């Protein structure tokens, strides 16, 4: 395969001291693969994975560990992710303190994620479920946004609705949403291998020297909901100040809990994870 990936910088900030957080990233430069994962915050008091910091952390870690094994030659993305999710479900069955068949939907862990693989000279495919995002840019001022940005806008509107509820009603609404997300066949990374049938995919061209930014929705907050930057502005900021510089800008925008309803965010400080790569 012509072309390689170089990893220029990574960041994974949980937003809370003393925690590993619910995001994970990984890459295999030899296989030309890279990914970012974002476990969805727990909404149940049950702890099916008591050895982990949270169910969200467990699913992100399990997925990331499995993605270190790249697709077999000729294996398509759908078949690959079906195998990935089958193996993650098998790991969950071994490690869960609650039998998976008895695990309530609100306690079953899920994650968003975006994954990329070099597929040929100057080409790559990106696959995702949920609201993790990617930006590809060959030169300053230009950017191709990959993912489902409307999910970020939907989350903002949903957060405003939830924050208008009482704490009790908000928790029940979050649990009902999680049960719906864990319905068989839904499009999210979790314990259902059938979700691989719903992968979003994009084939892209990668010029030599192109920058690639993979990120969780917490890092993408600089674009939505804060609207501090456009996608092109975000990757240009990363080029100039690095991921840490962009993260510092993000944290400076967060303000206080009192801003949450206005901005449409459930958590004042969300996990923020990003991976900055360059195609050579």
N, C-alpha and C positions, 0 to 999 in steps of 0.2 A: 504494500500500500504506500502510495506517495503521500508525503505530508505527515507531520507528527503534531502532537499536542504538548505544550509546555505549561506547567502550572506556575503562575507568577505569584499568587498570594491566595490565602484562604482566611476566612474568619467565621467563627461560630460563637456568638455571644448570647448566653441564655437570658440576659436581662435581669437576672437575680443572682446575687452572690451566693456561692456555695452550692450551686446546682450545675448539672451538666446540660440541662435543658432538653427540649424535645426535637431539636433539629440535628441532622447528621449530613455529612458530605463524604465523598470518596472519589477516587479516580484510579485508573490503571492506564498509565501513559503508554505502556507497551501494547495494550489492546485497543487504545484509542477511545476509552470510555471514561465518562465522568458523570456525577450525579449529585443532587441535593434533595434531601427529604425533610419533611416537616410533619412530625406526629401531632395529631389533633389533641388538644388538652383534655384530660380526663374529666368526665361529667358524672362519674359514679363513685360512691364510697368503697365499692368492692375493689380489691387489689388482686387480680388474677395472677400478676407477676410480681410477687412481693420482693423478689431479689432485685428488681429494677427500681429506678427512681420514680417511674410512673408507667402506666400502660403506653402512653404516648412515646416515652423514651424507649421502651422495649421494642415497639414495632419499628421505629426509625432505626434502631441499632440492628435489629434482625434483618431488615431489608438491606441496609448498607453492607452488612457482612456478606449476605448472599450475592449482592451485586459485584463483589470482588471476583467472582467467577464469571468471566465474560461469556457471551454467546458462543456456541460451537460454530465452526465454519458452516455457512449456509443457513444457519438457524434464524428464522425471521423473528421480529420483535414480539409478535403475538405469542408464538410458541415459547420464546425465551421467558417472557413475563408470566405466562401460565406456569412454567416450571419454577420460576422464582417464588411465586405465591403459593404453589403447592409445598415447596420446601419450608417457607415461613409458617404455613399452617401446621406442618408436621412438627416444627420446632415449638410452636405454641402448644400443641397437644402434649408434648413432653414436659414443658416447663410451667404450664398453667396450674395453679392451685385449684382451679375449678374446671371440671370437664367442659370442653368446648361446646358440646350439645346443650349444656345447662347454663351457659354463660349468657346473661341478658344482653340484648343488643346495645344498651347504653354503656356496657362495660367492655365491649369488644373493641380493641384498639384499631385505629385507622390512621392513615397518613396521606398527605399530598406528596408528590415527587415529580422531578423532571430528570431525564437521563439522556445522554447523548453518546453517539458512537460515530467515529470516522468510518465511512463506508467505501471510499475510493478516492482517487486524486481530486482534491479540492471539494470533497462532498462529505456531508454528515447527515445523519438522521437524529431527530429529537423526538422523544416520546414523553408524554406526561399525563397525569391525572391530578385534578385539583388545581390549586392556585399558586404553585411554584412557577417561576418565570425564567426566561432566558433573554439576553440581549446579545446580538451579534453585530459587530461594527468593524468595517474595513478601514475607516478613516474618521477623523474627528468631525463631529457635527452630523454624522449619519448613523442610523441604528435600525436594526430589524428586531422587533419585539416578537417573541415566540412564547406561546402559552395561551391562557384564556383570561385576558385582563378584565373581562366583564365579571368574572368571579370575584375579583377584588372589590368592584363596585357593588355587587350583590351582598358581599359580606359587610360592607359599610352600611348599607340600608338595613340589613338584618340586625346589625349591632344597635342601630338607633331604635329599632322596634323593641329589642330585648331590654335595652336600658330604660325604656319607659315602663317596664313591668316591675312588679314587686320582686324581691329576691327569690321568693318561693316559686312564683310563676315563671321567672326567668330560668331557674334551674330545671323545672319540668319541661319547658320548651326546648332547652338544650338537650335534655335526655330524649325527648321525642324525636328531635332532629337526628340524633346519633342512632337511634333505633332504625329510622328510615334509611340512613346511610349504610347500615349494615344489613339491609334487605338483600337477599341473593340477587346477583346480577347488577348491582349498582356500581357506578364508575368511580371507585376509590381504591387505593392500595390498603389491603387489610388481610383478613383471614379467608376471603372468598377468591379462589383462583379464577372464577368466572369474570372478575373485574378486568382481567387482561384483554377480554374481547372488546372493551370499550376504550382502549388506549387512544389518546389523541396523538397524531403523528405529523411531522413536517420534515421534508427533505430540503436541505439548504446547501448553498454554495459557500465555500470558505476560501477566500483569497489568502495568499501567503501574507502573514502578518496580521490577519484578522484577530480581533479580541472577542472573547466569548465570556459572558458573565452569566452564571447560573445562580439562582437565589431563591430563598424562601420568601413567603409573602411578608414576613417581618422586615426583611431588608428592602423589599419593593415598596414599603410604606413611603419612602422618599418620593415615589411617583404617585401612589394612591394609598391612603387618602390625603397625604399631606400636600401633594401637588407642588412640592418644592422644586422638582426637576422633571423634565421630559425623559423618556428612555435614553435619548442621545445625550442629554445633559448628565444623566447618571453615569453612563459609561465613560464620558469625558472626565467627570469628577474622579472616577476610579483611576483613570490613566494619570491624572495630575497628582492626586493625593493618596492613592491606594485605597484598598478596602477599609483599612482602619480609619483613614481620614473621612470616608463616606459614612462609616458607622458613627464616628464622633458627631458628624453633622446630624445624623438621625437622632441620636440620643439627646442632643441639644434641643430638638424640636418637640420632644415628648411632653414637656410641661407637667401638669398635675392631673390627678384623677378627675378633677372637676371638668376637664376638657373632653372627657371620653364621649359623652352624649353628643356634644357638638360635632366632634370629628367622626363619630361613628366607629368607635373601637371598643372592644370588650376589655382588653388589657392595655394599661398605660405603657408598659414596657414588654414588648413581645420578643420572643426569640428571633434573632436575626443571623442568618447563615448565608454565605456567598462563596463562590469559587470563581477565580479569575484565571482564564486560560488564554493561550495564544496559539494560533495555528501556524506552524512553520513548514 
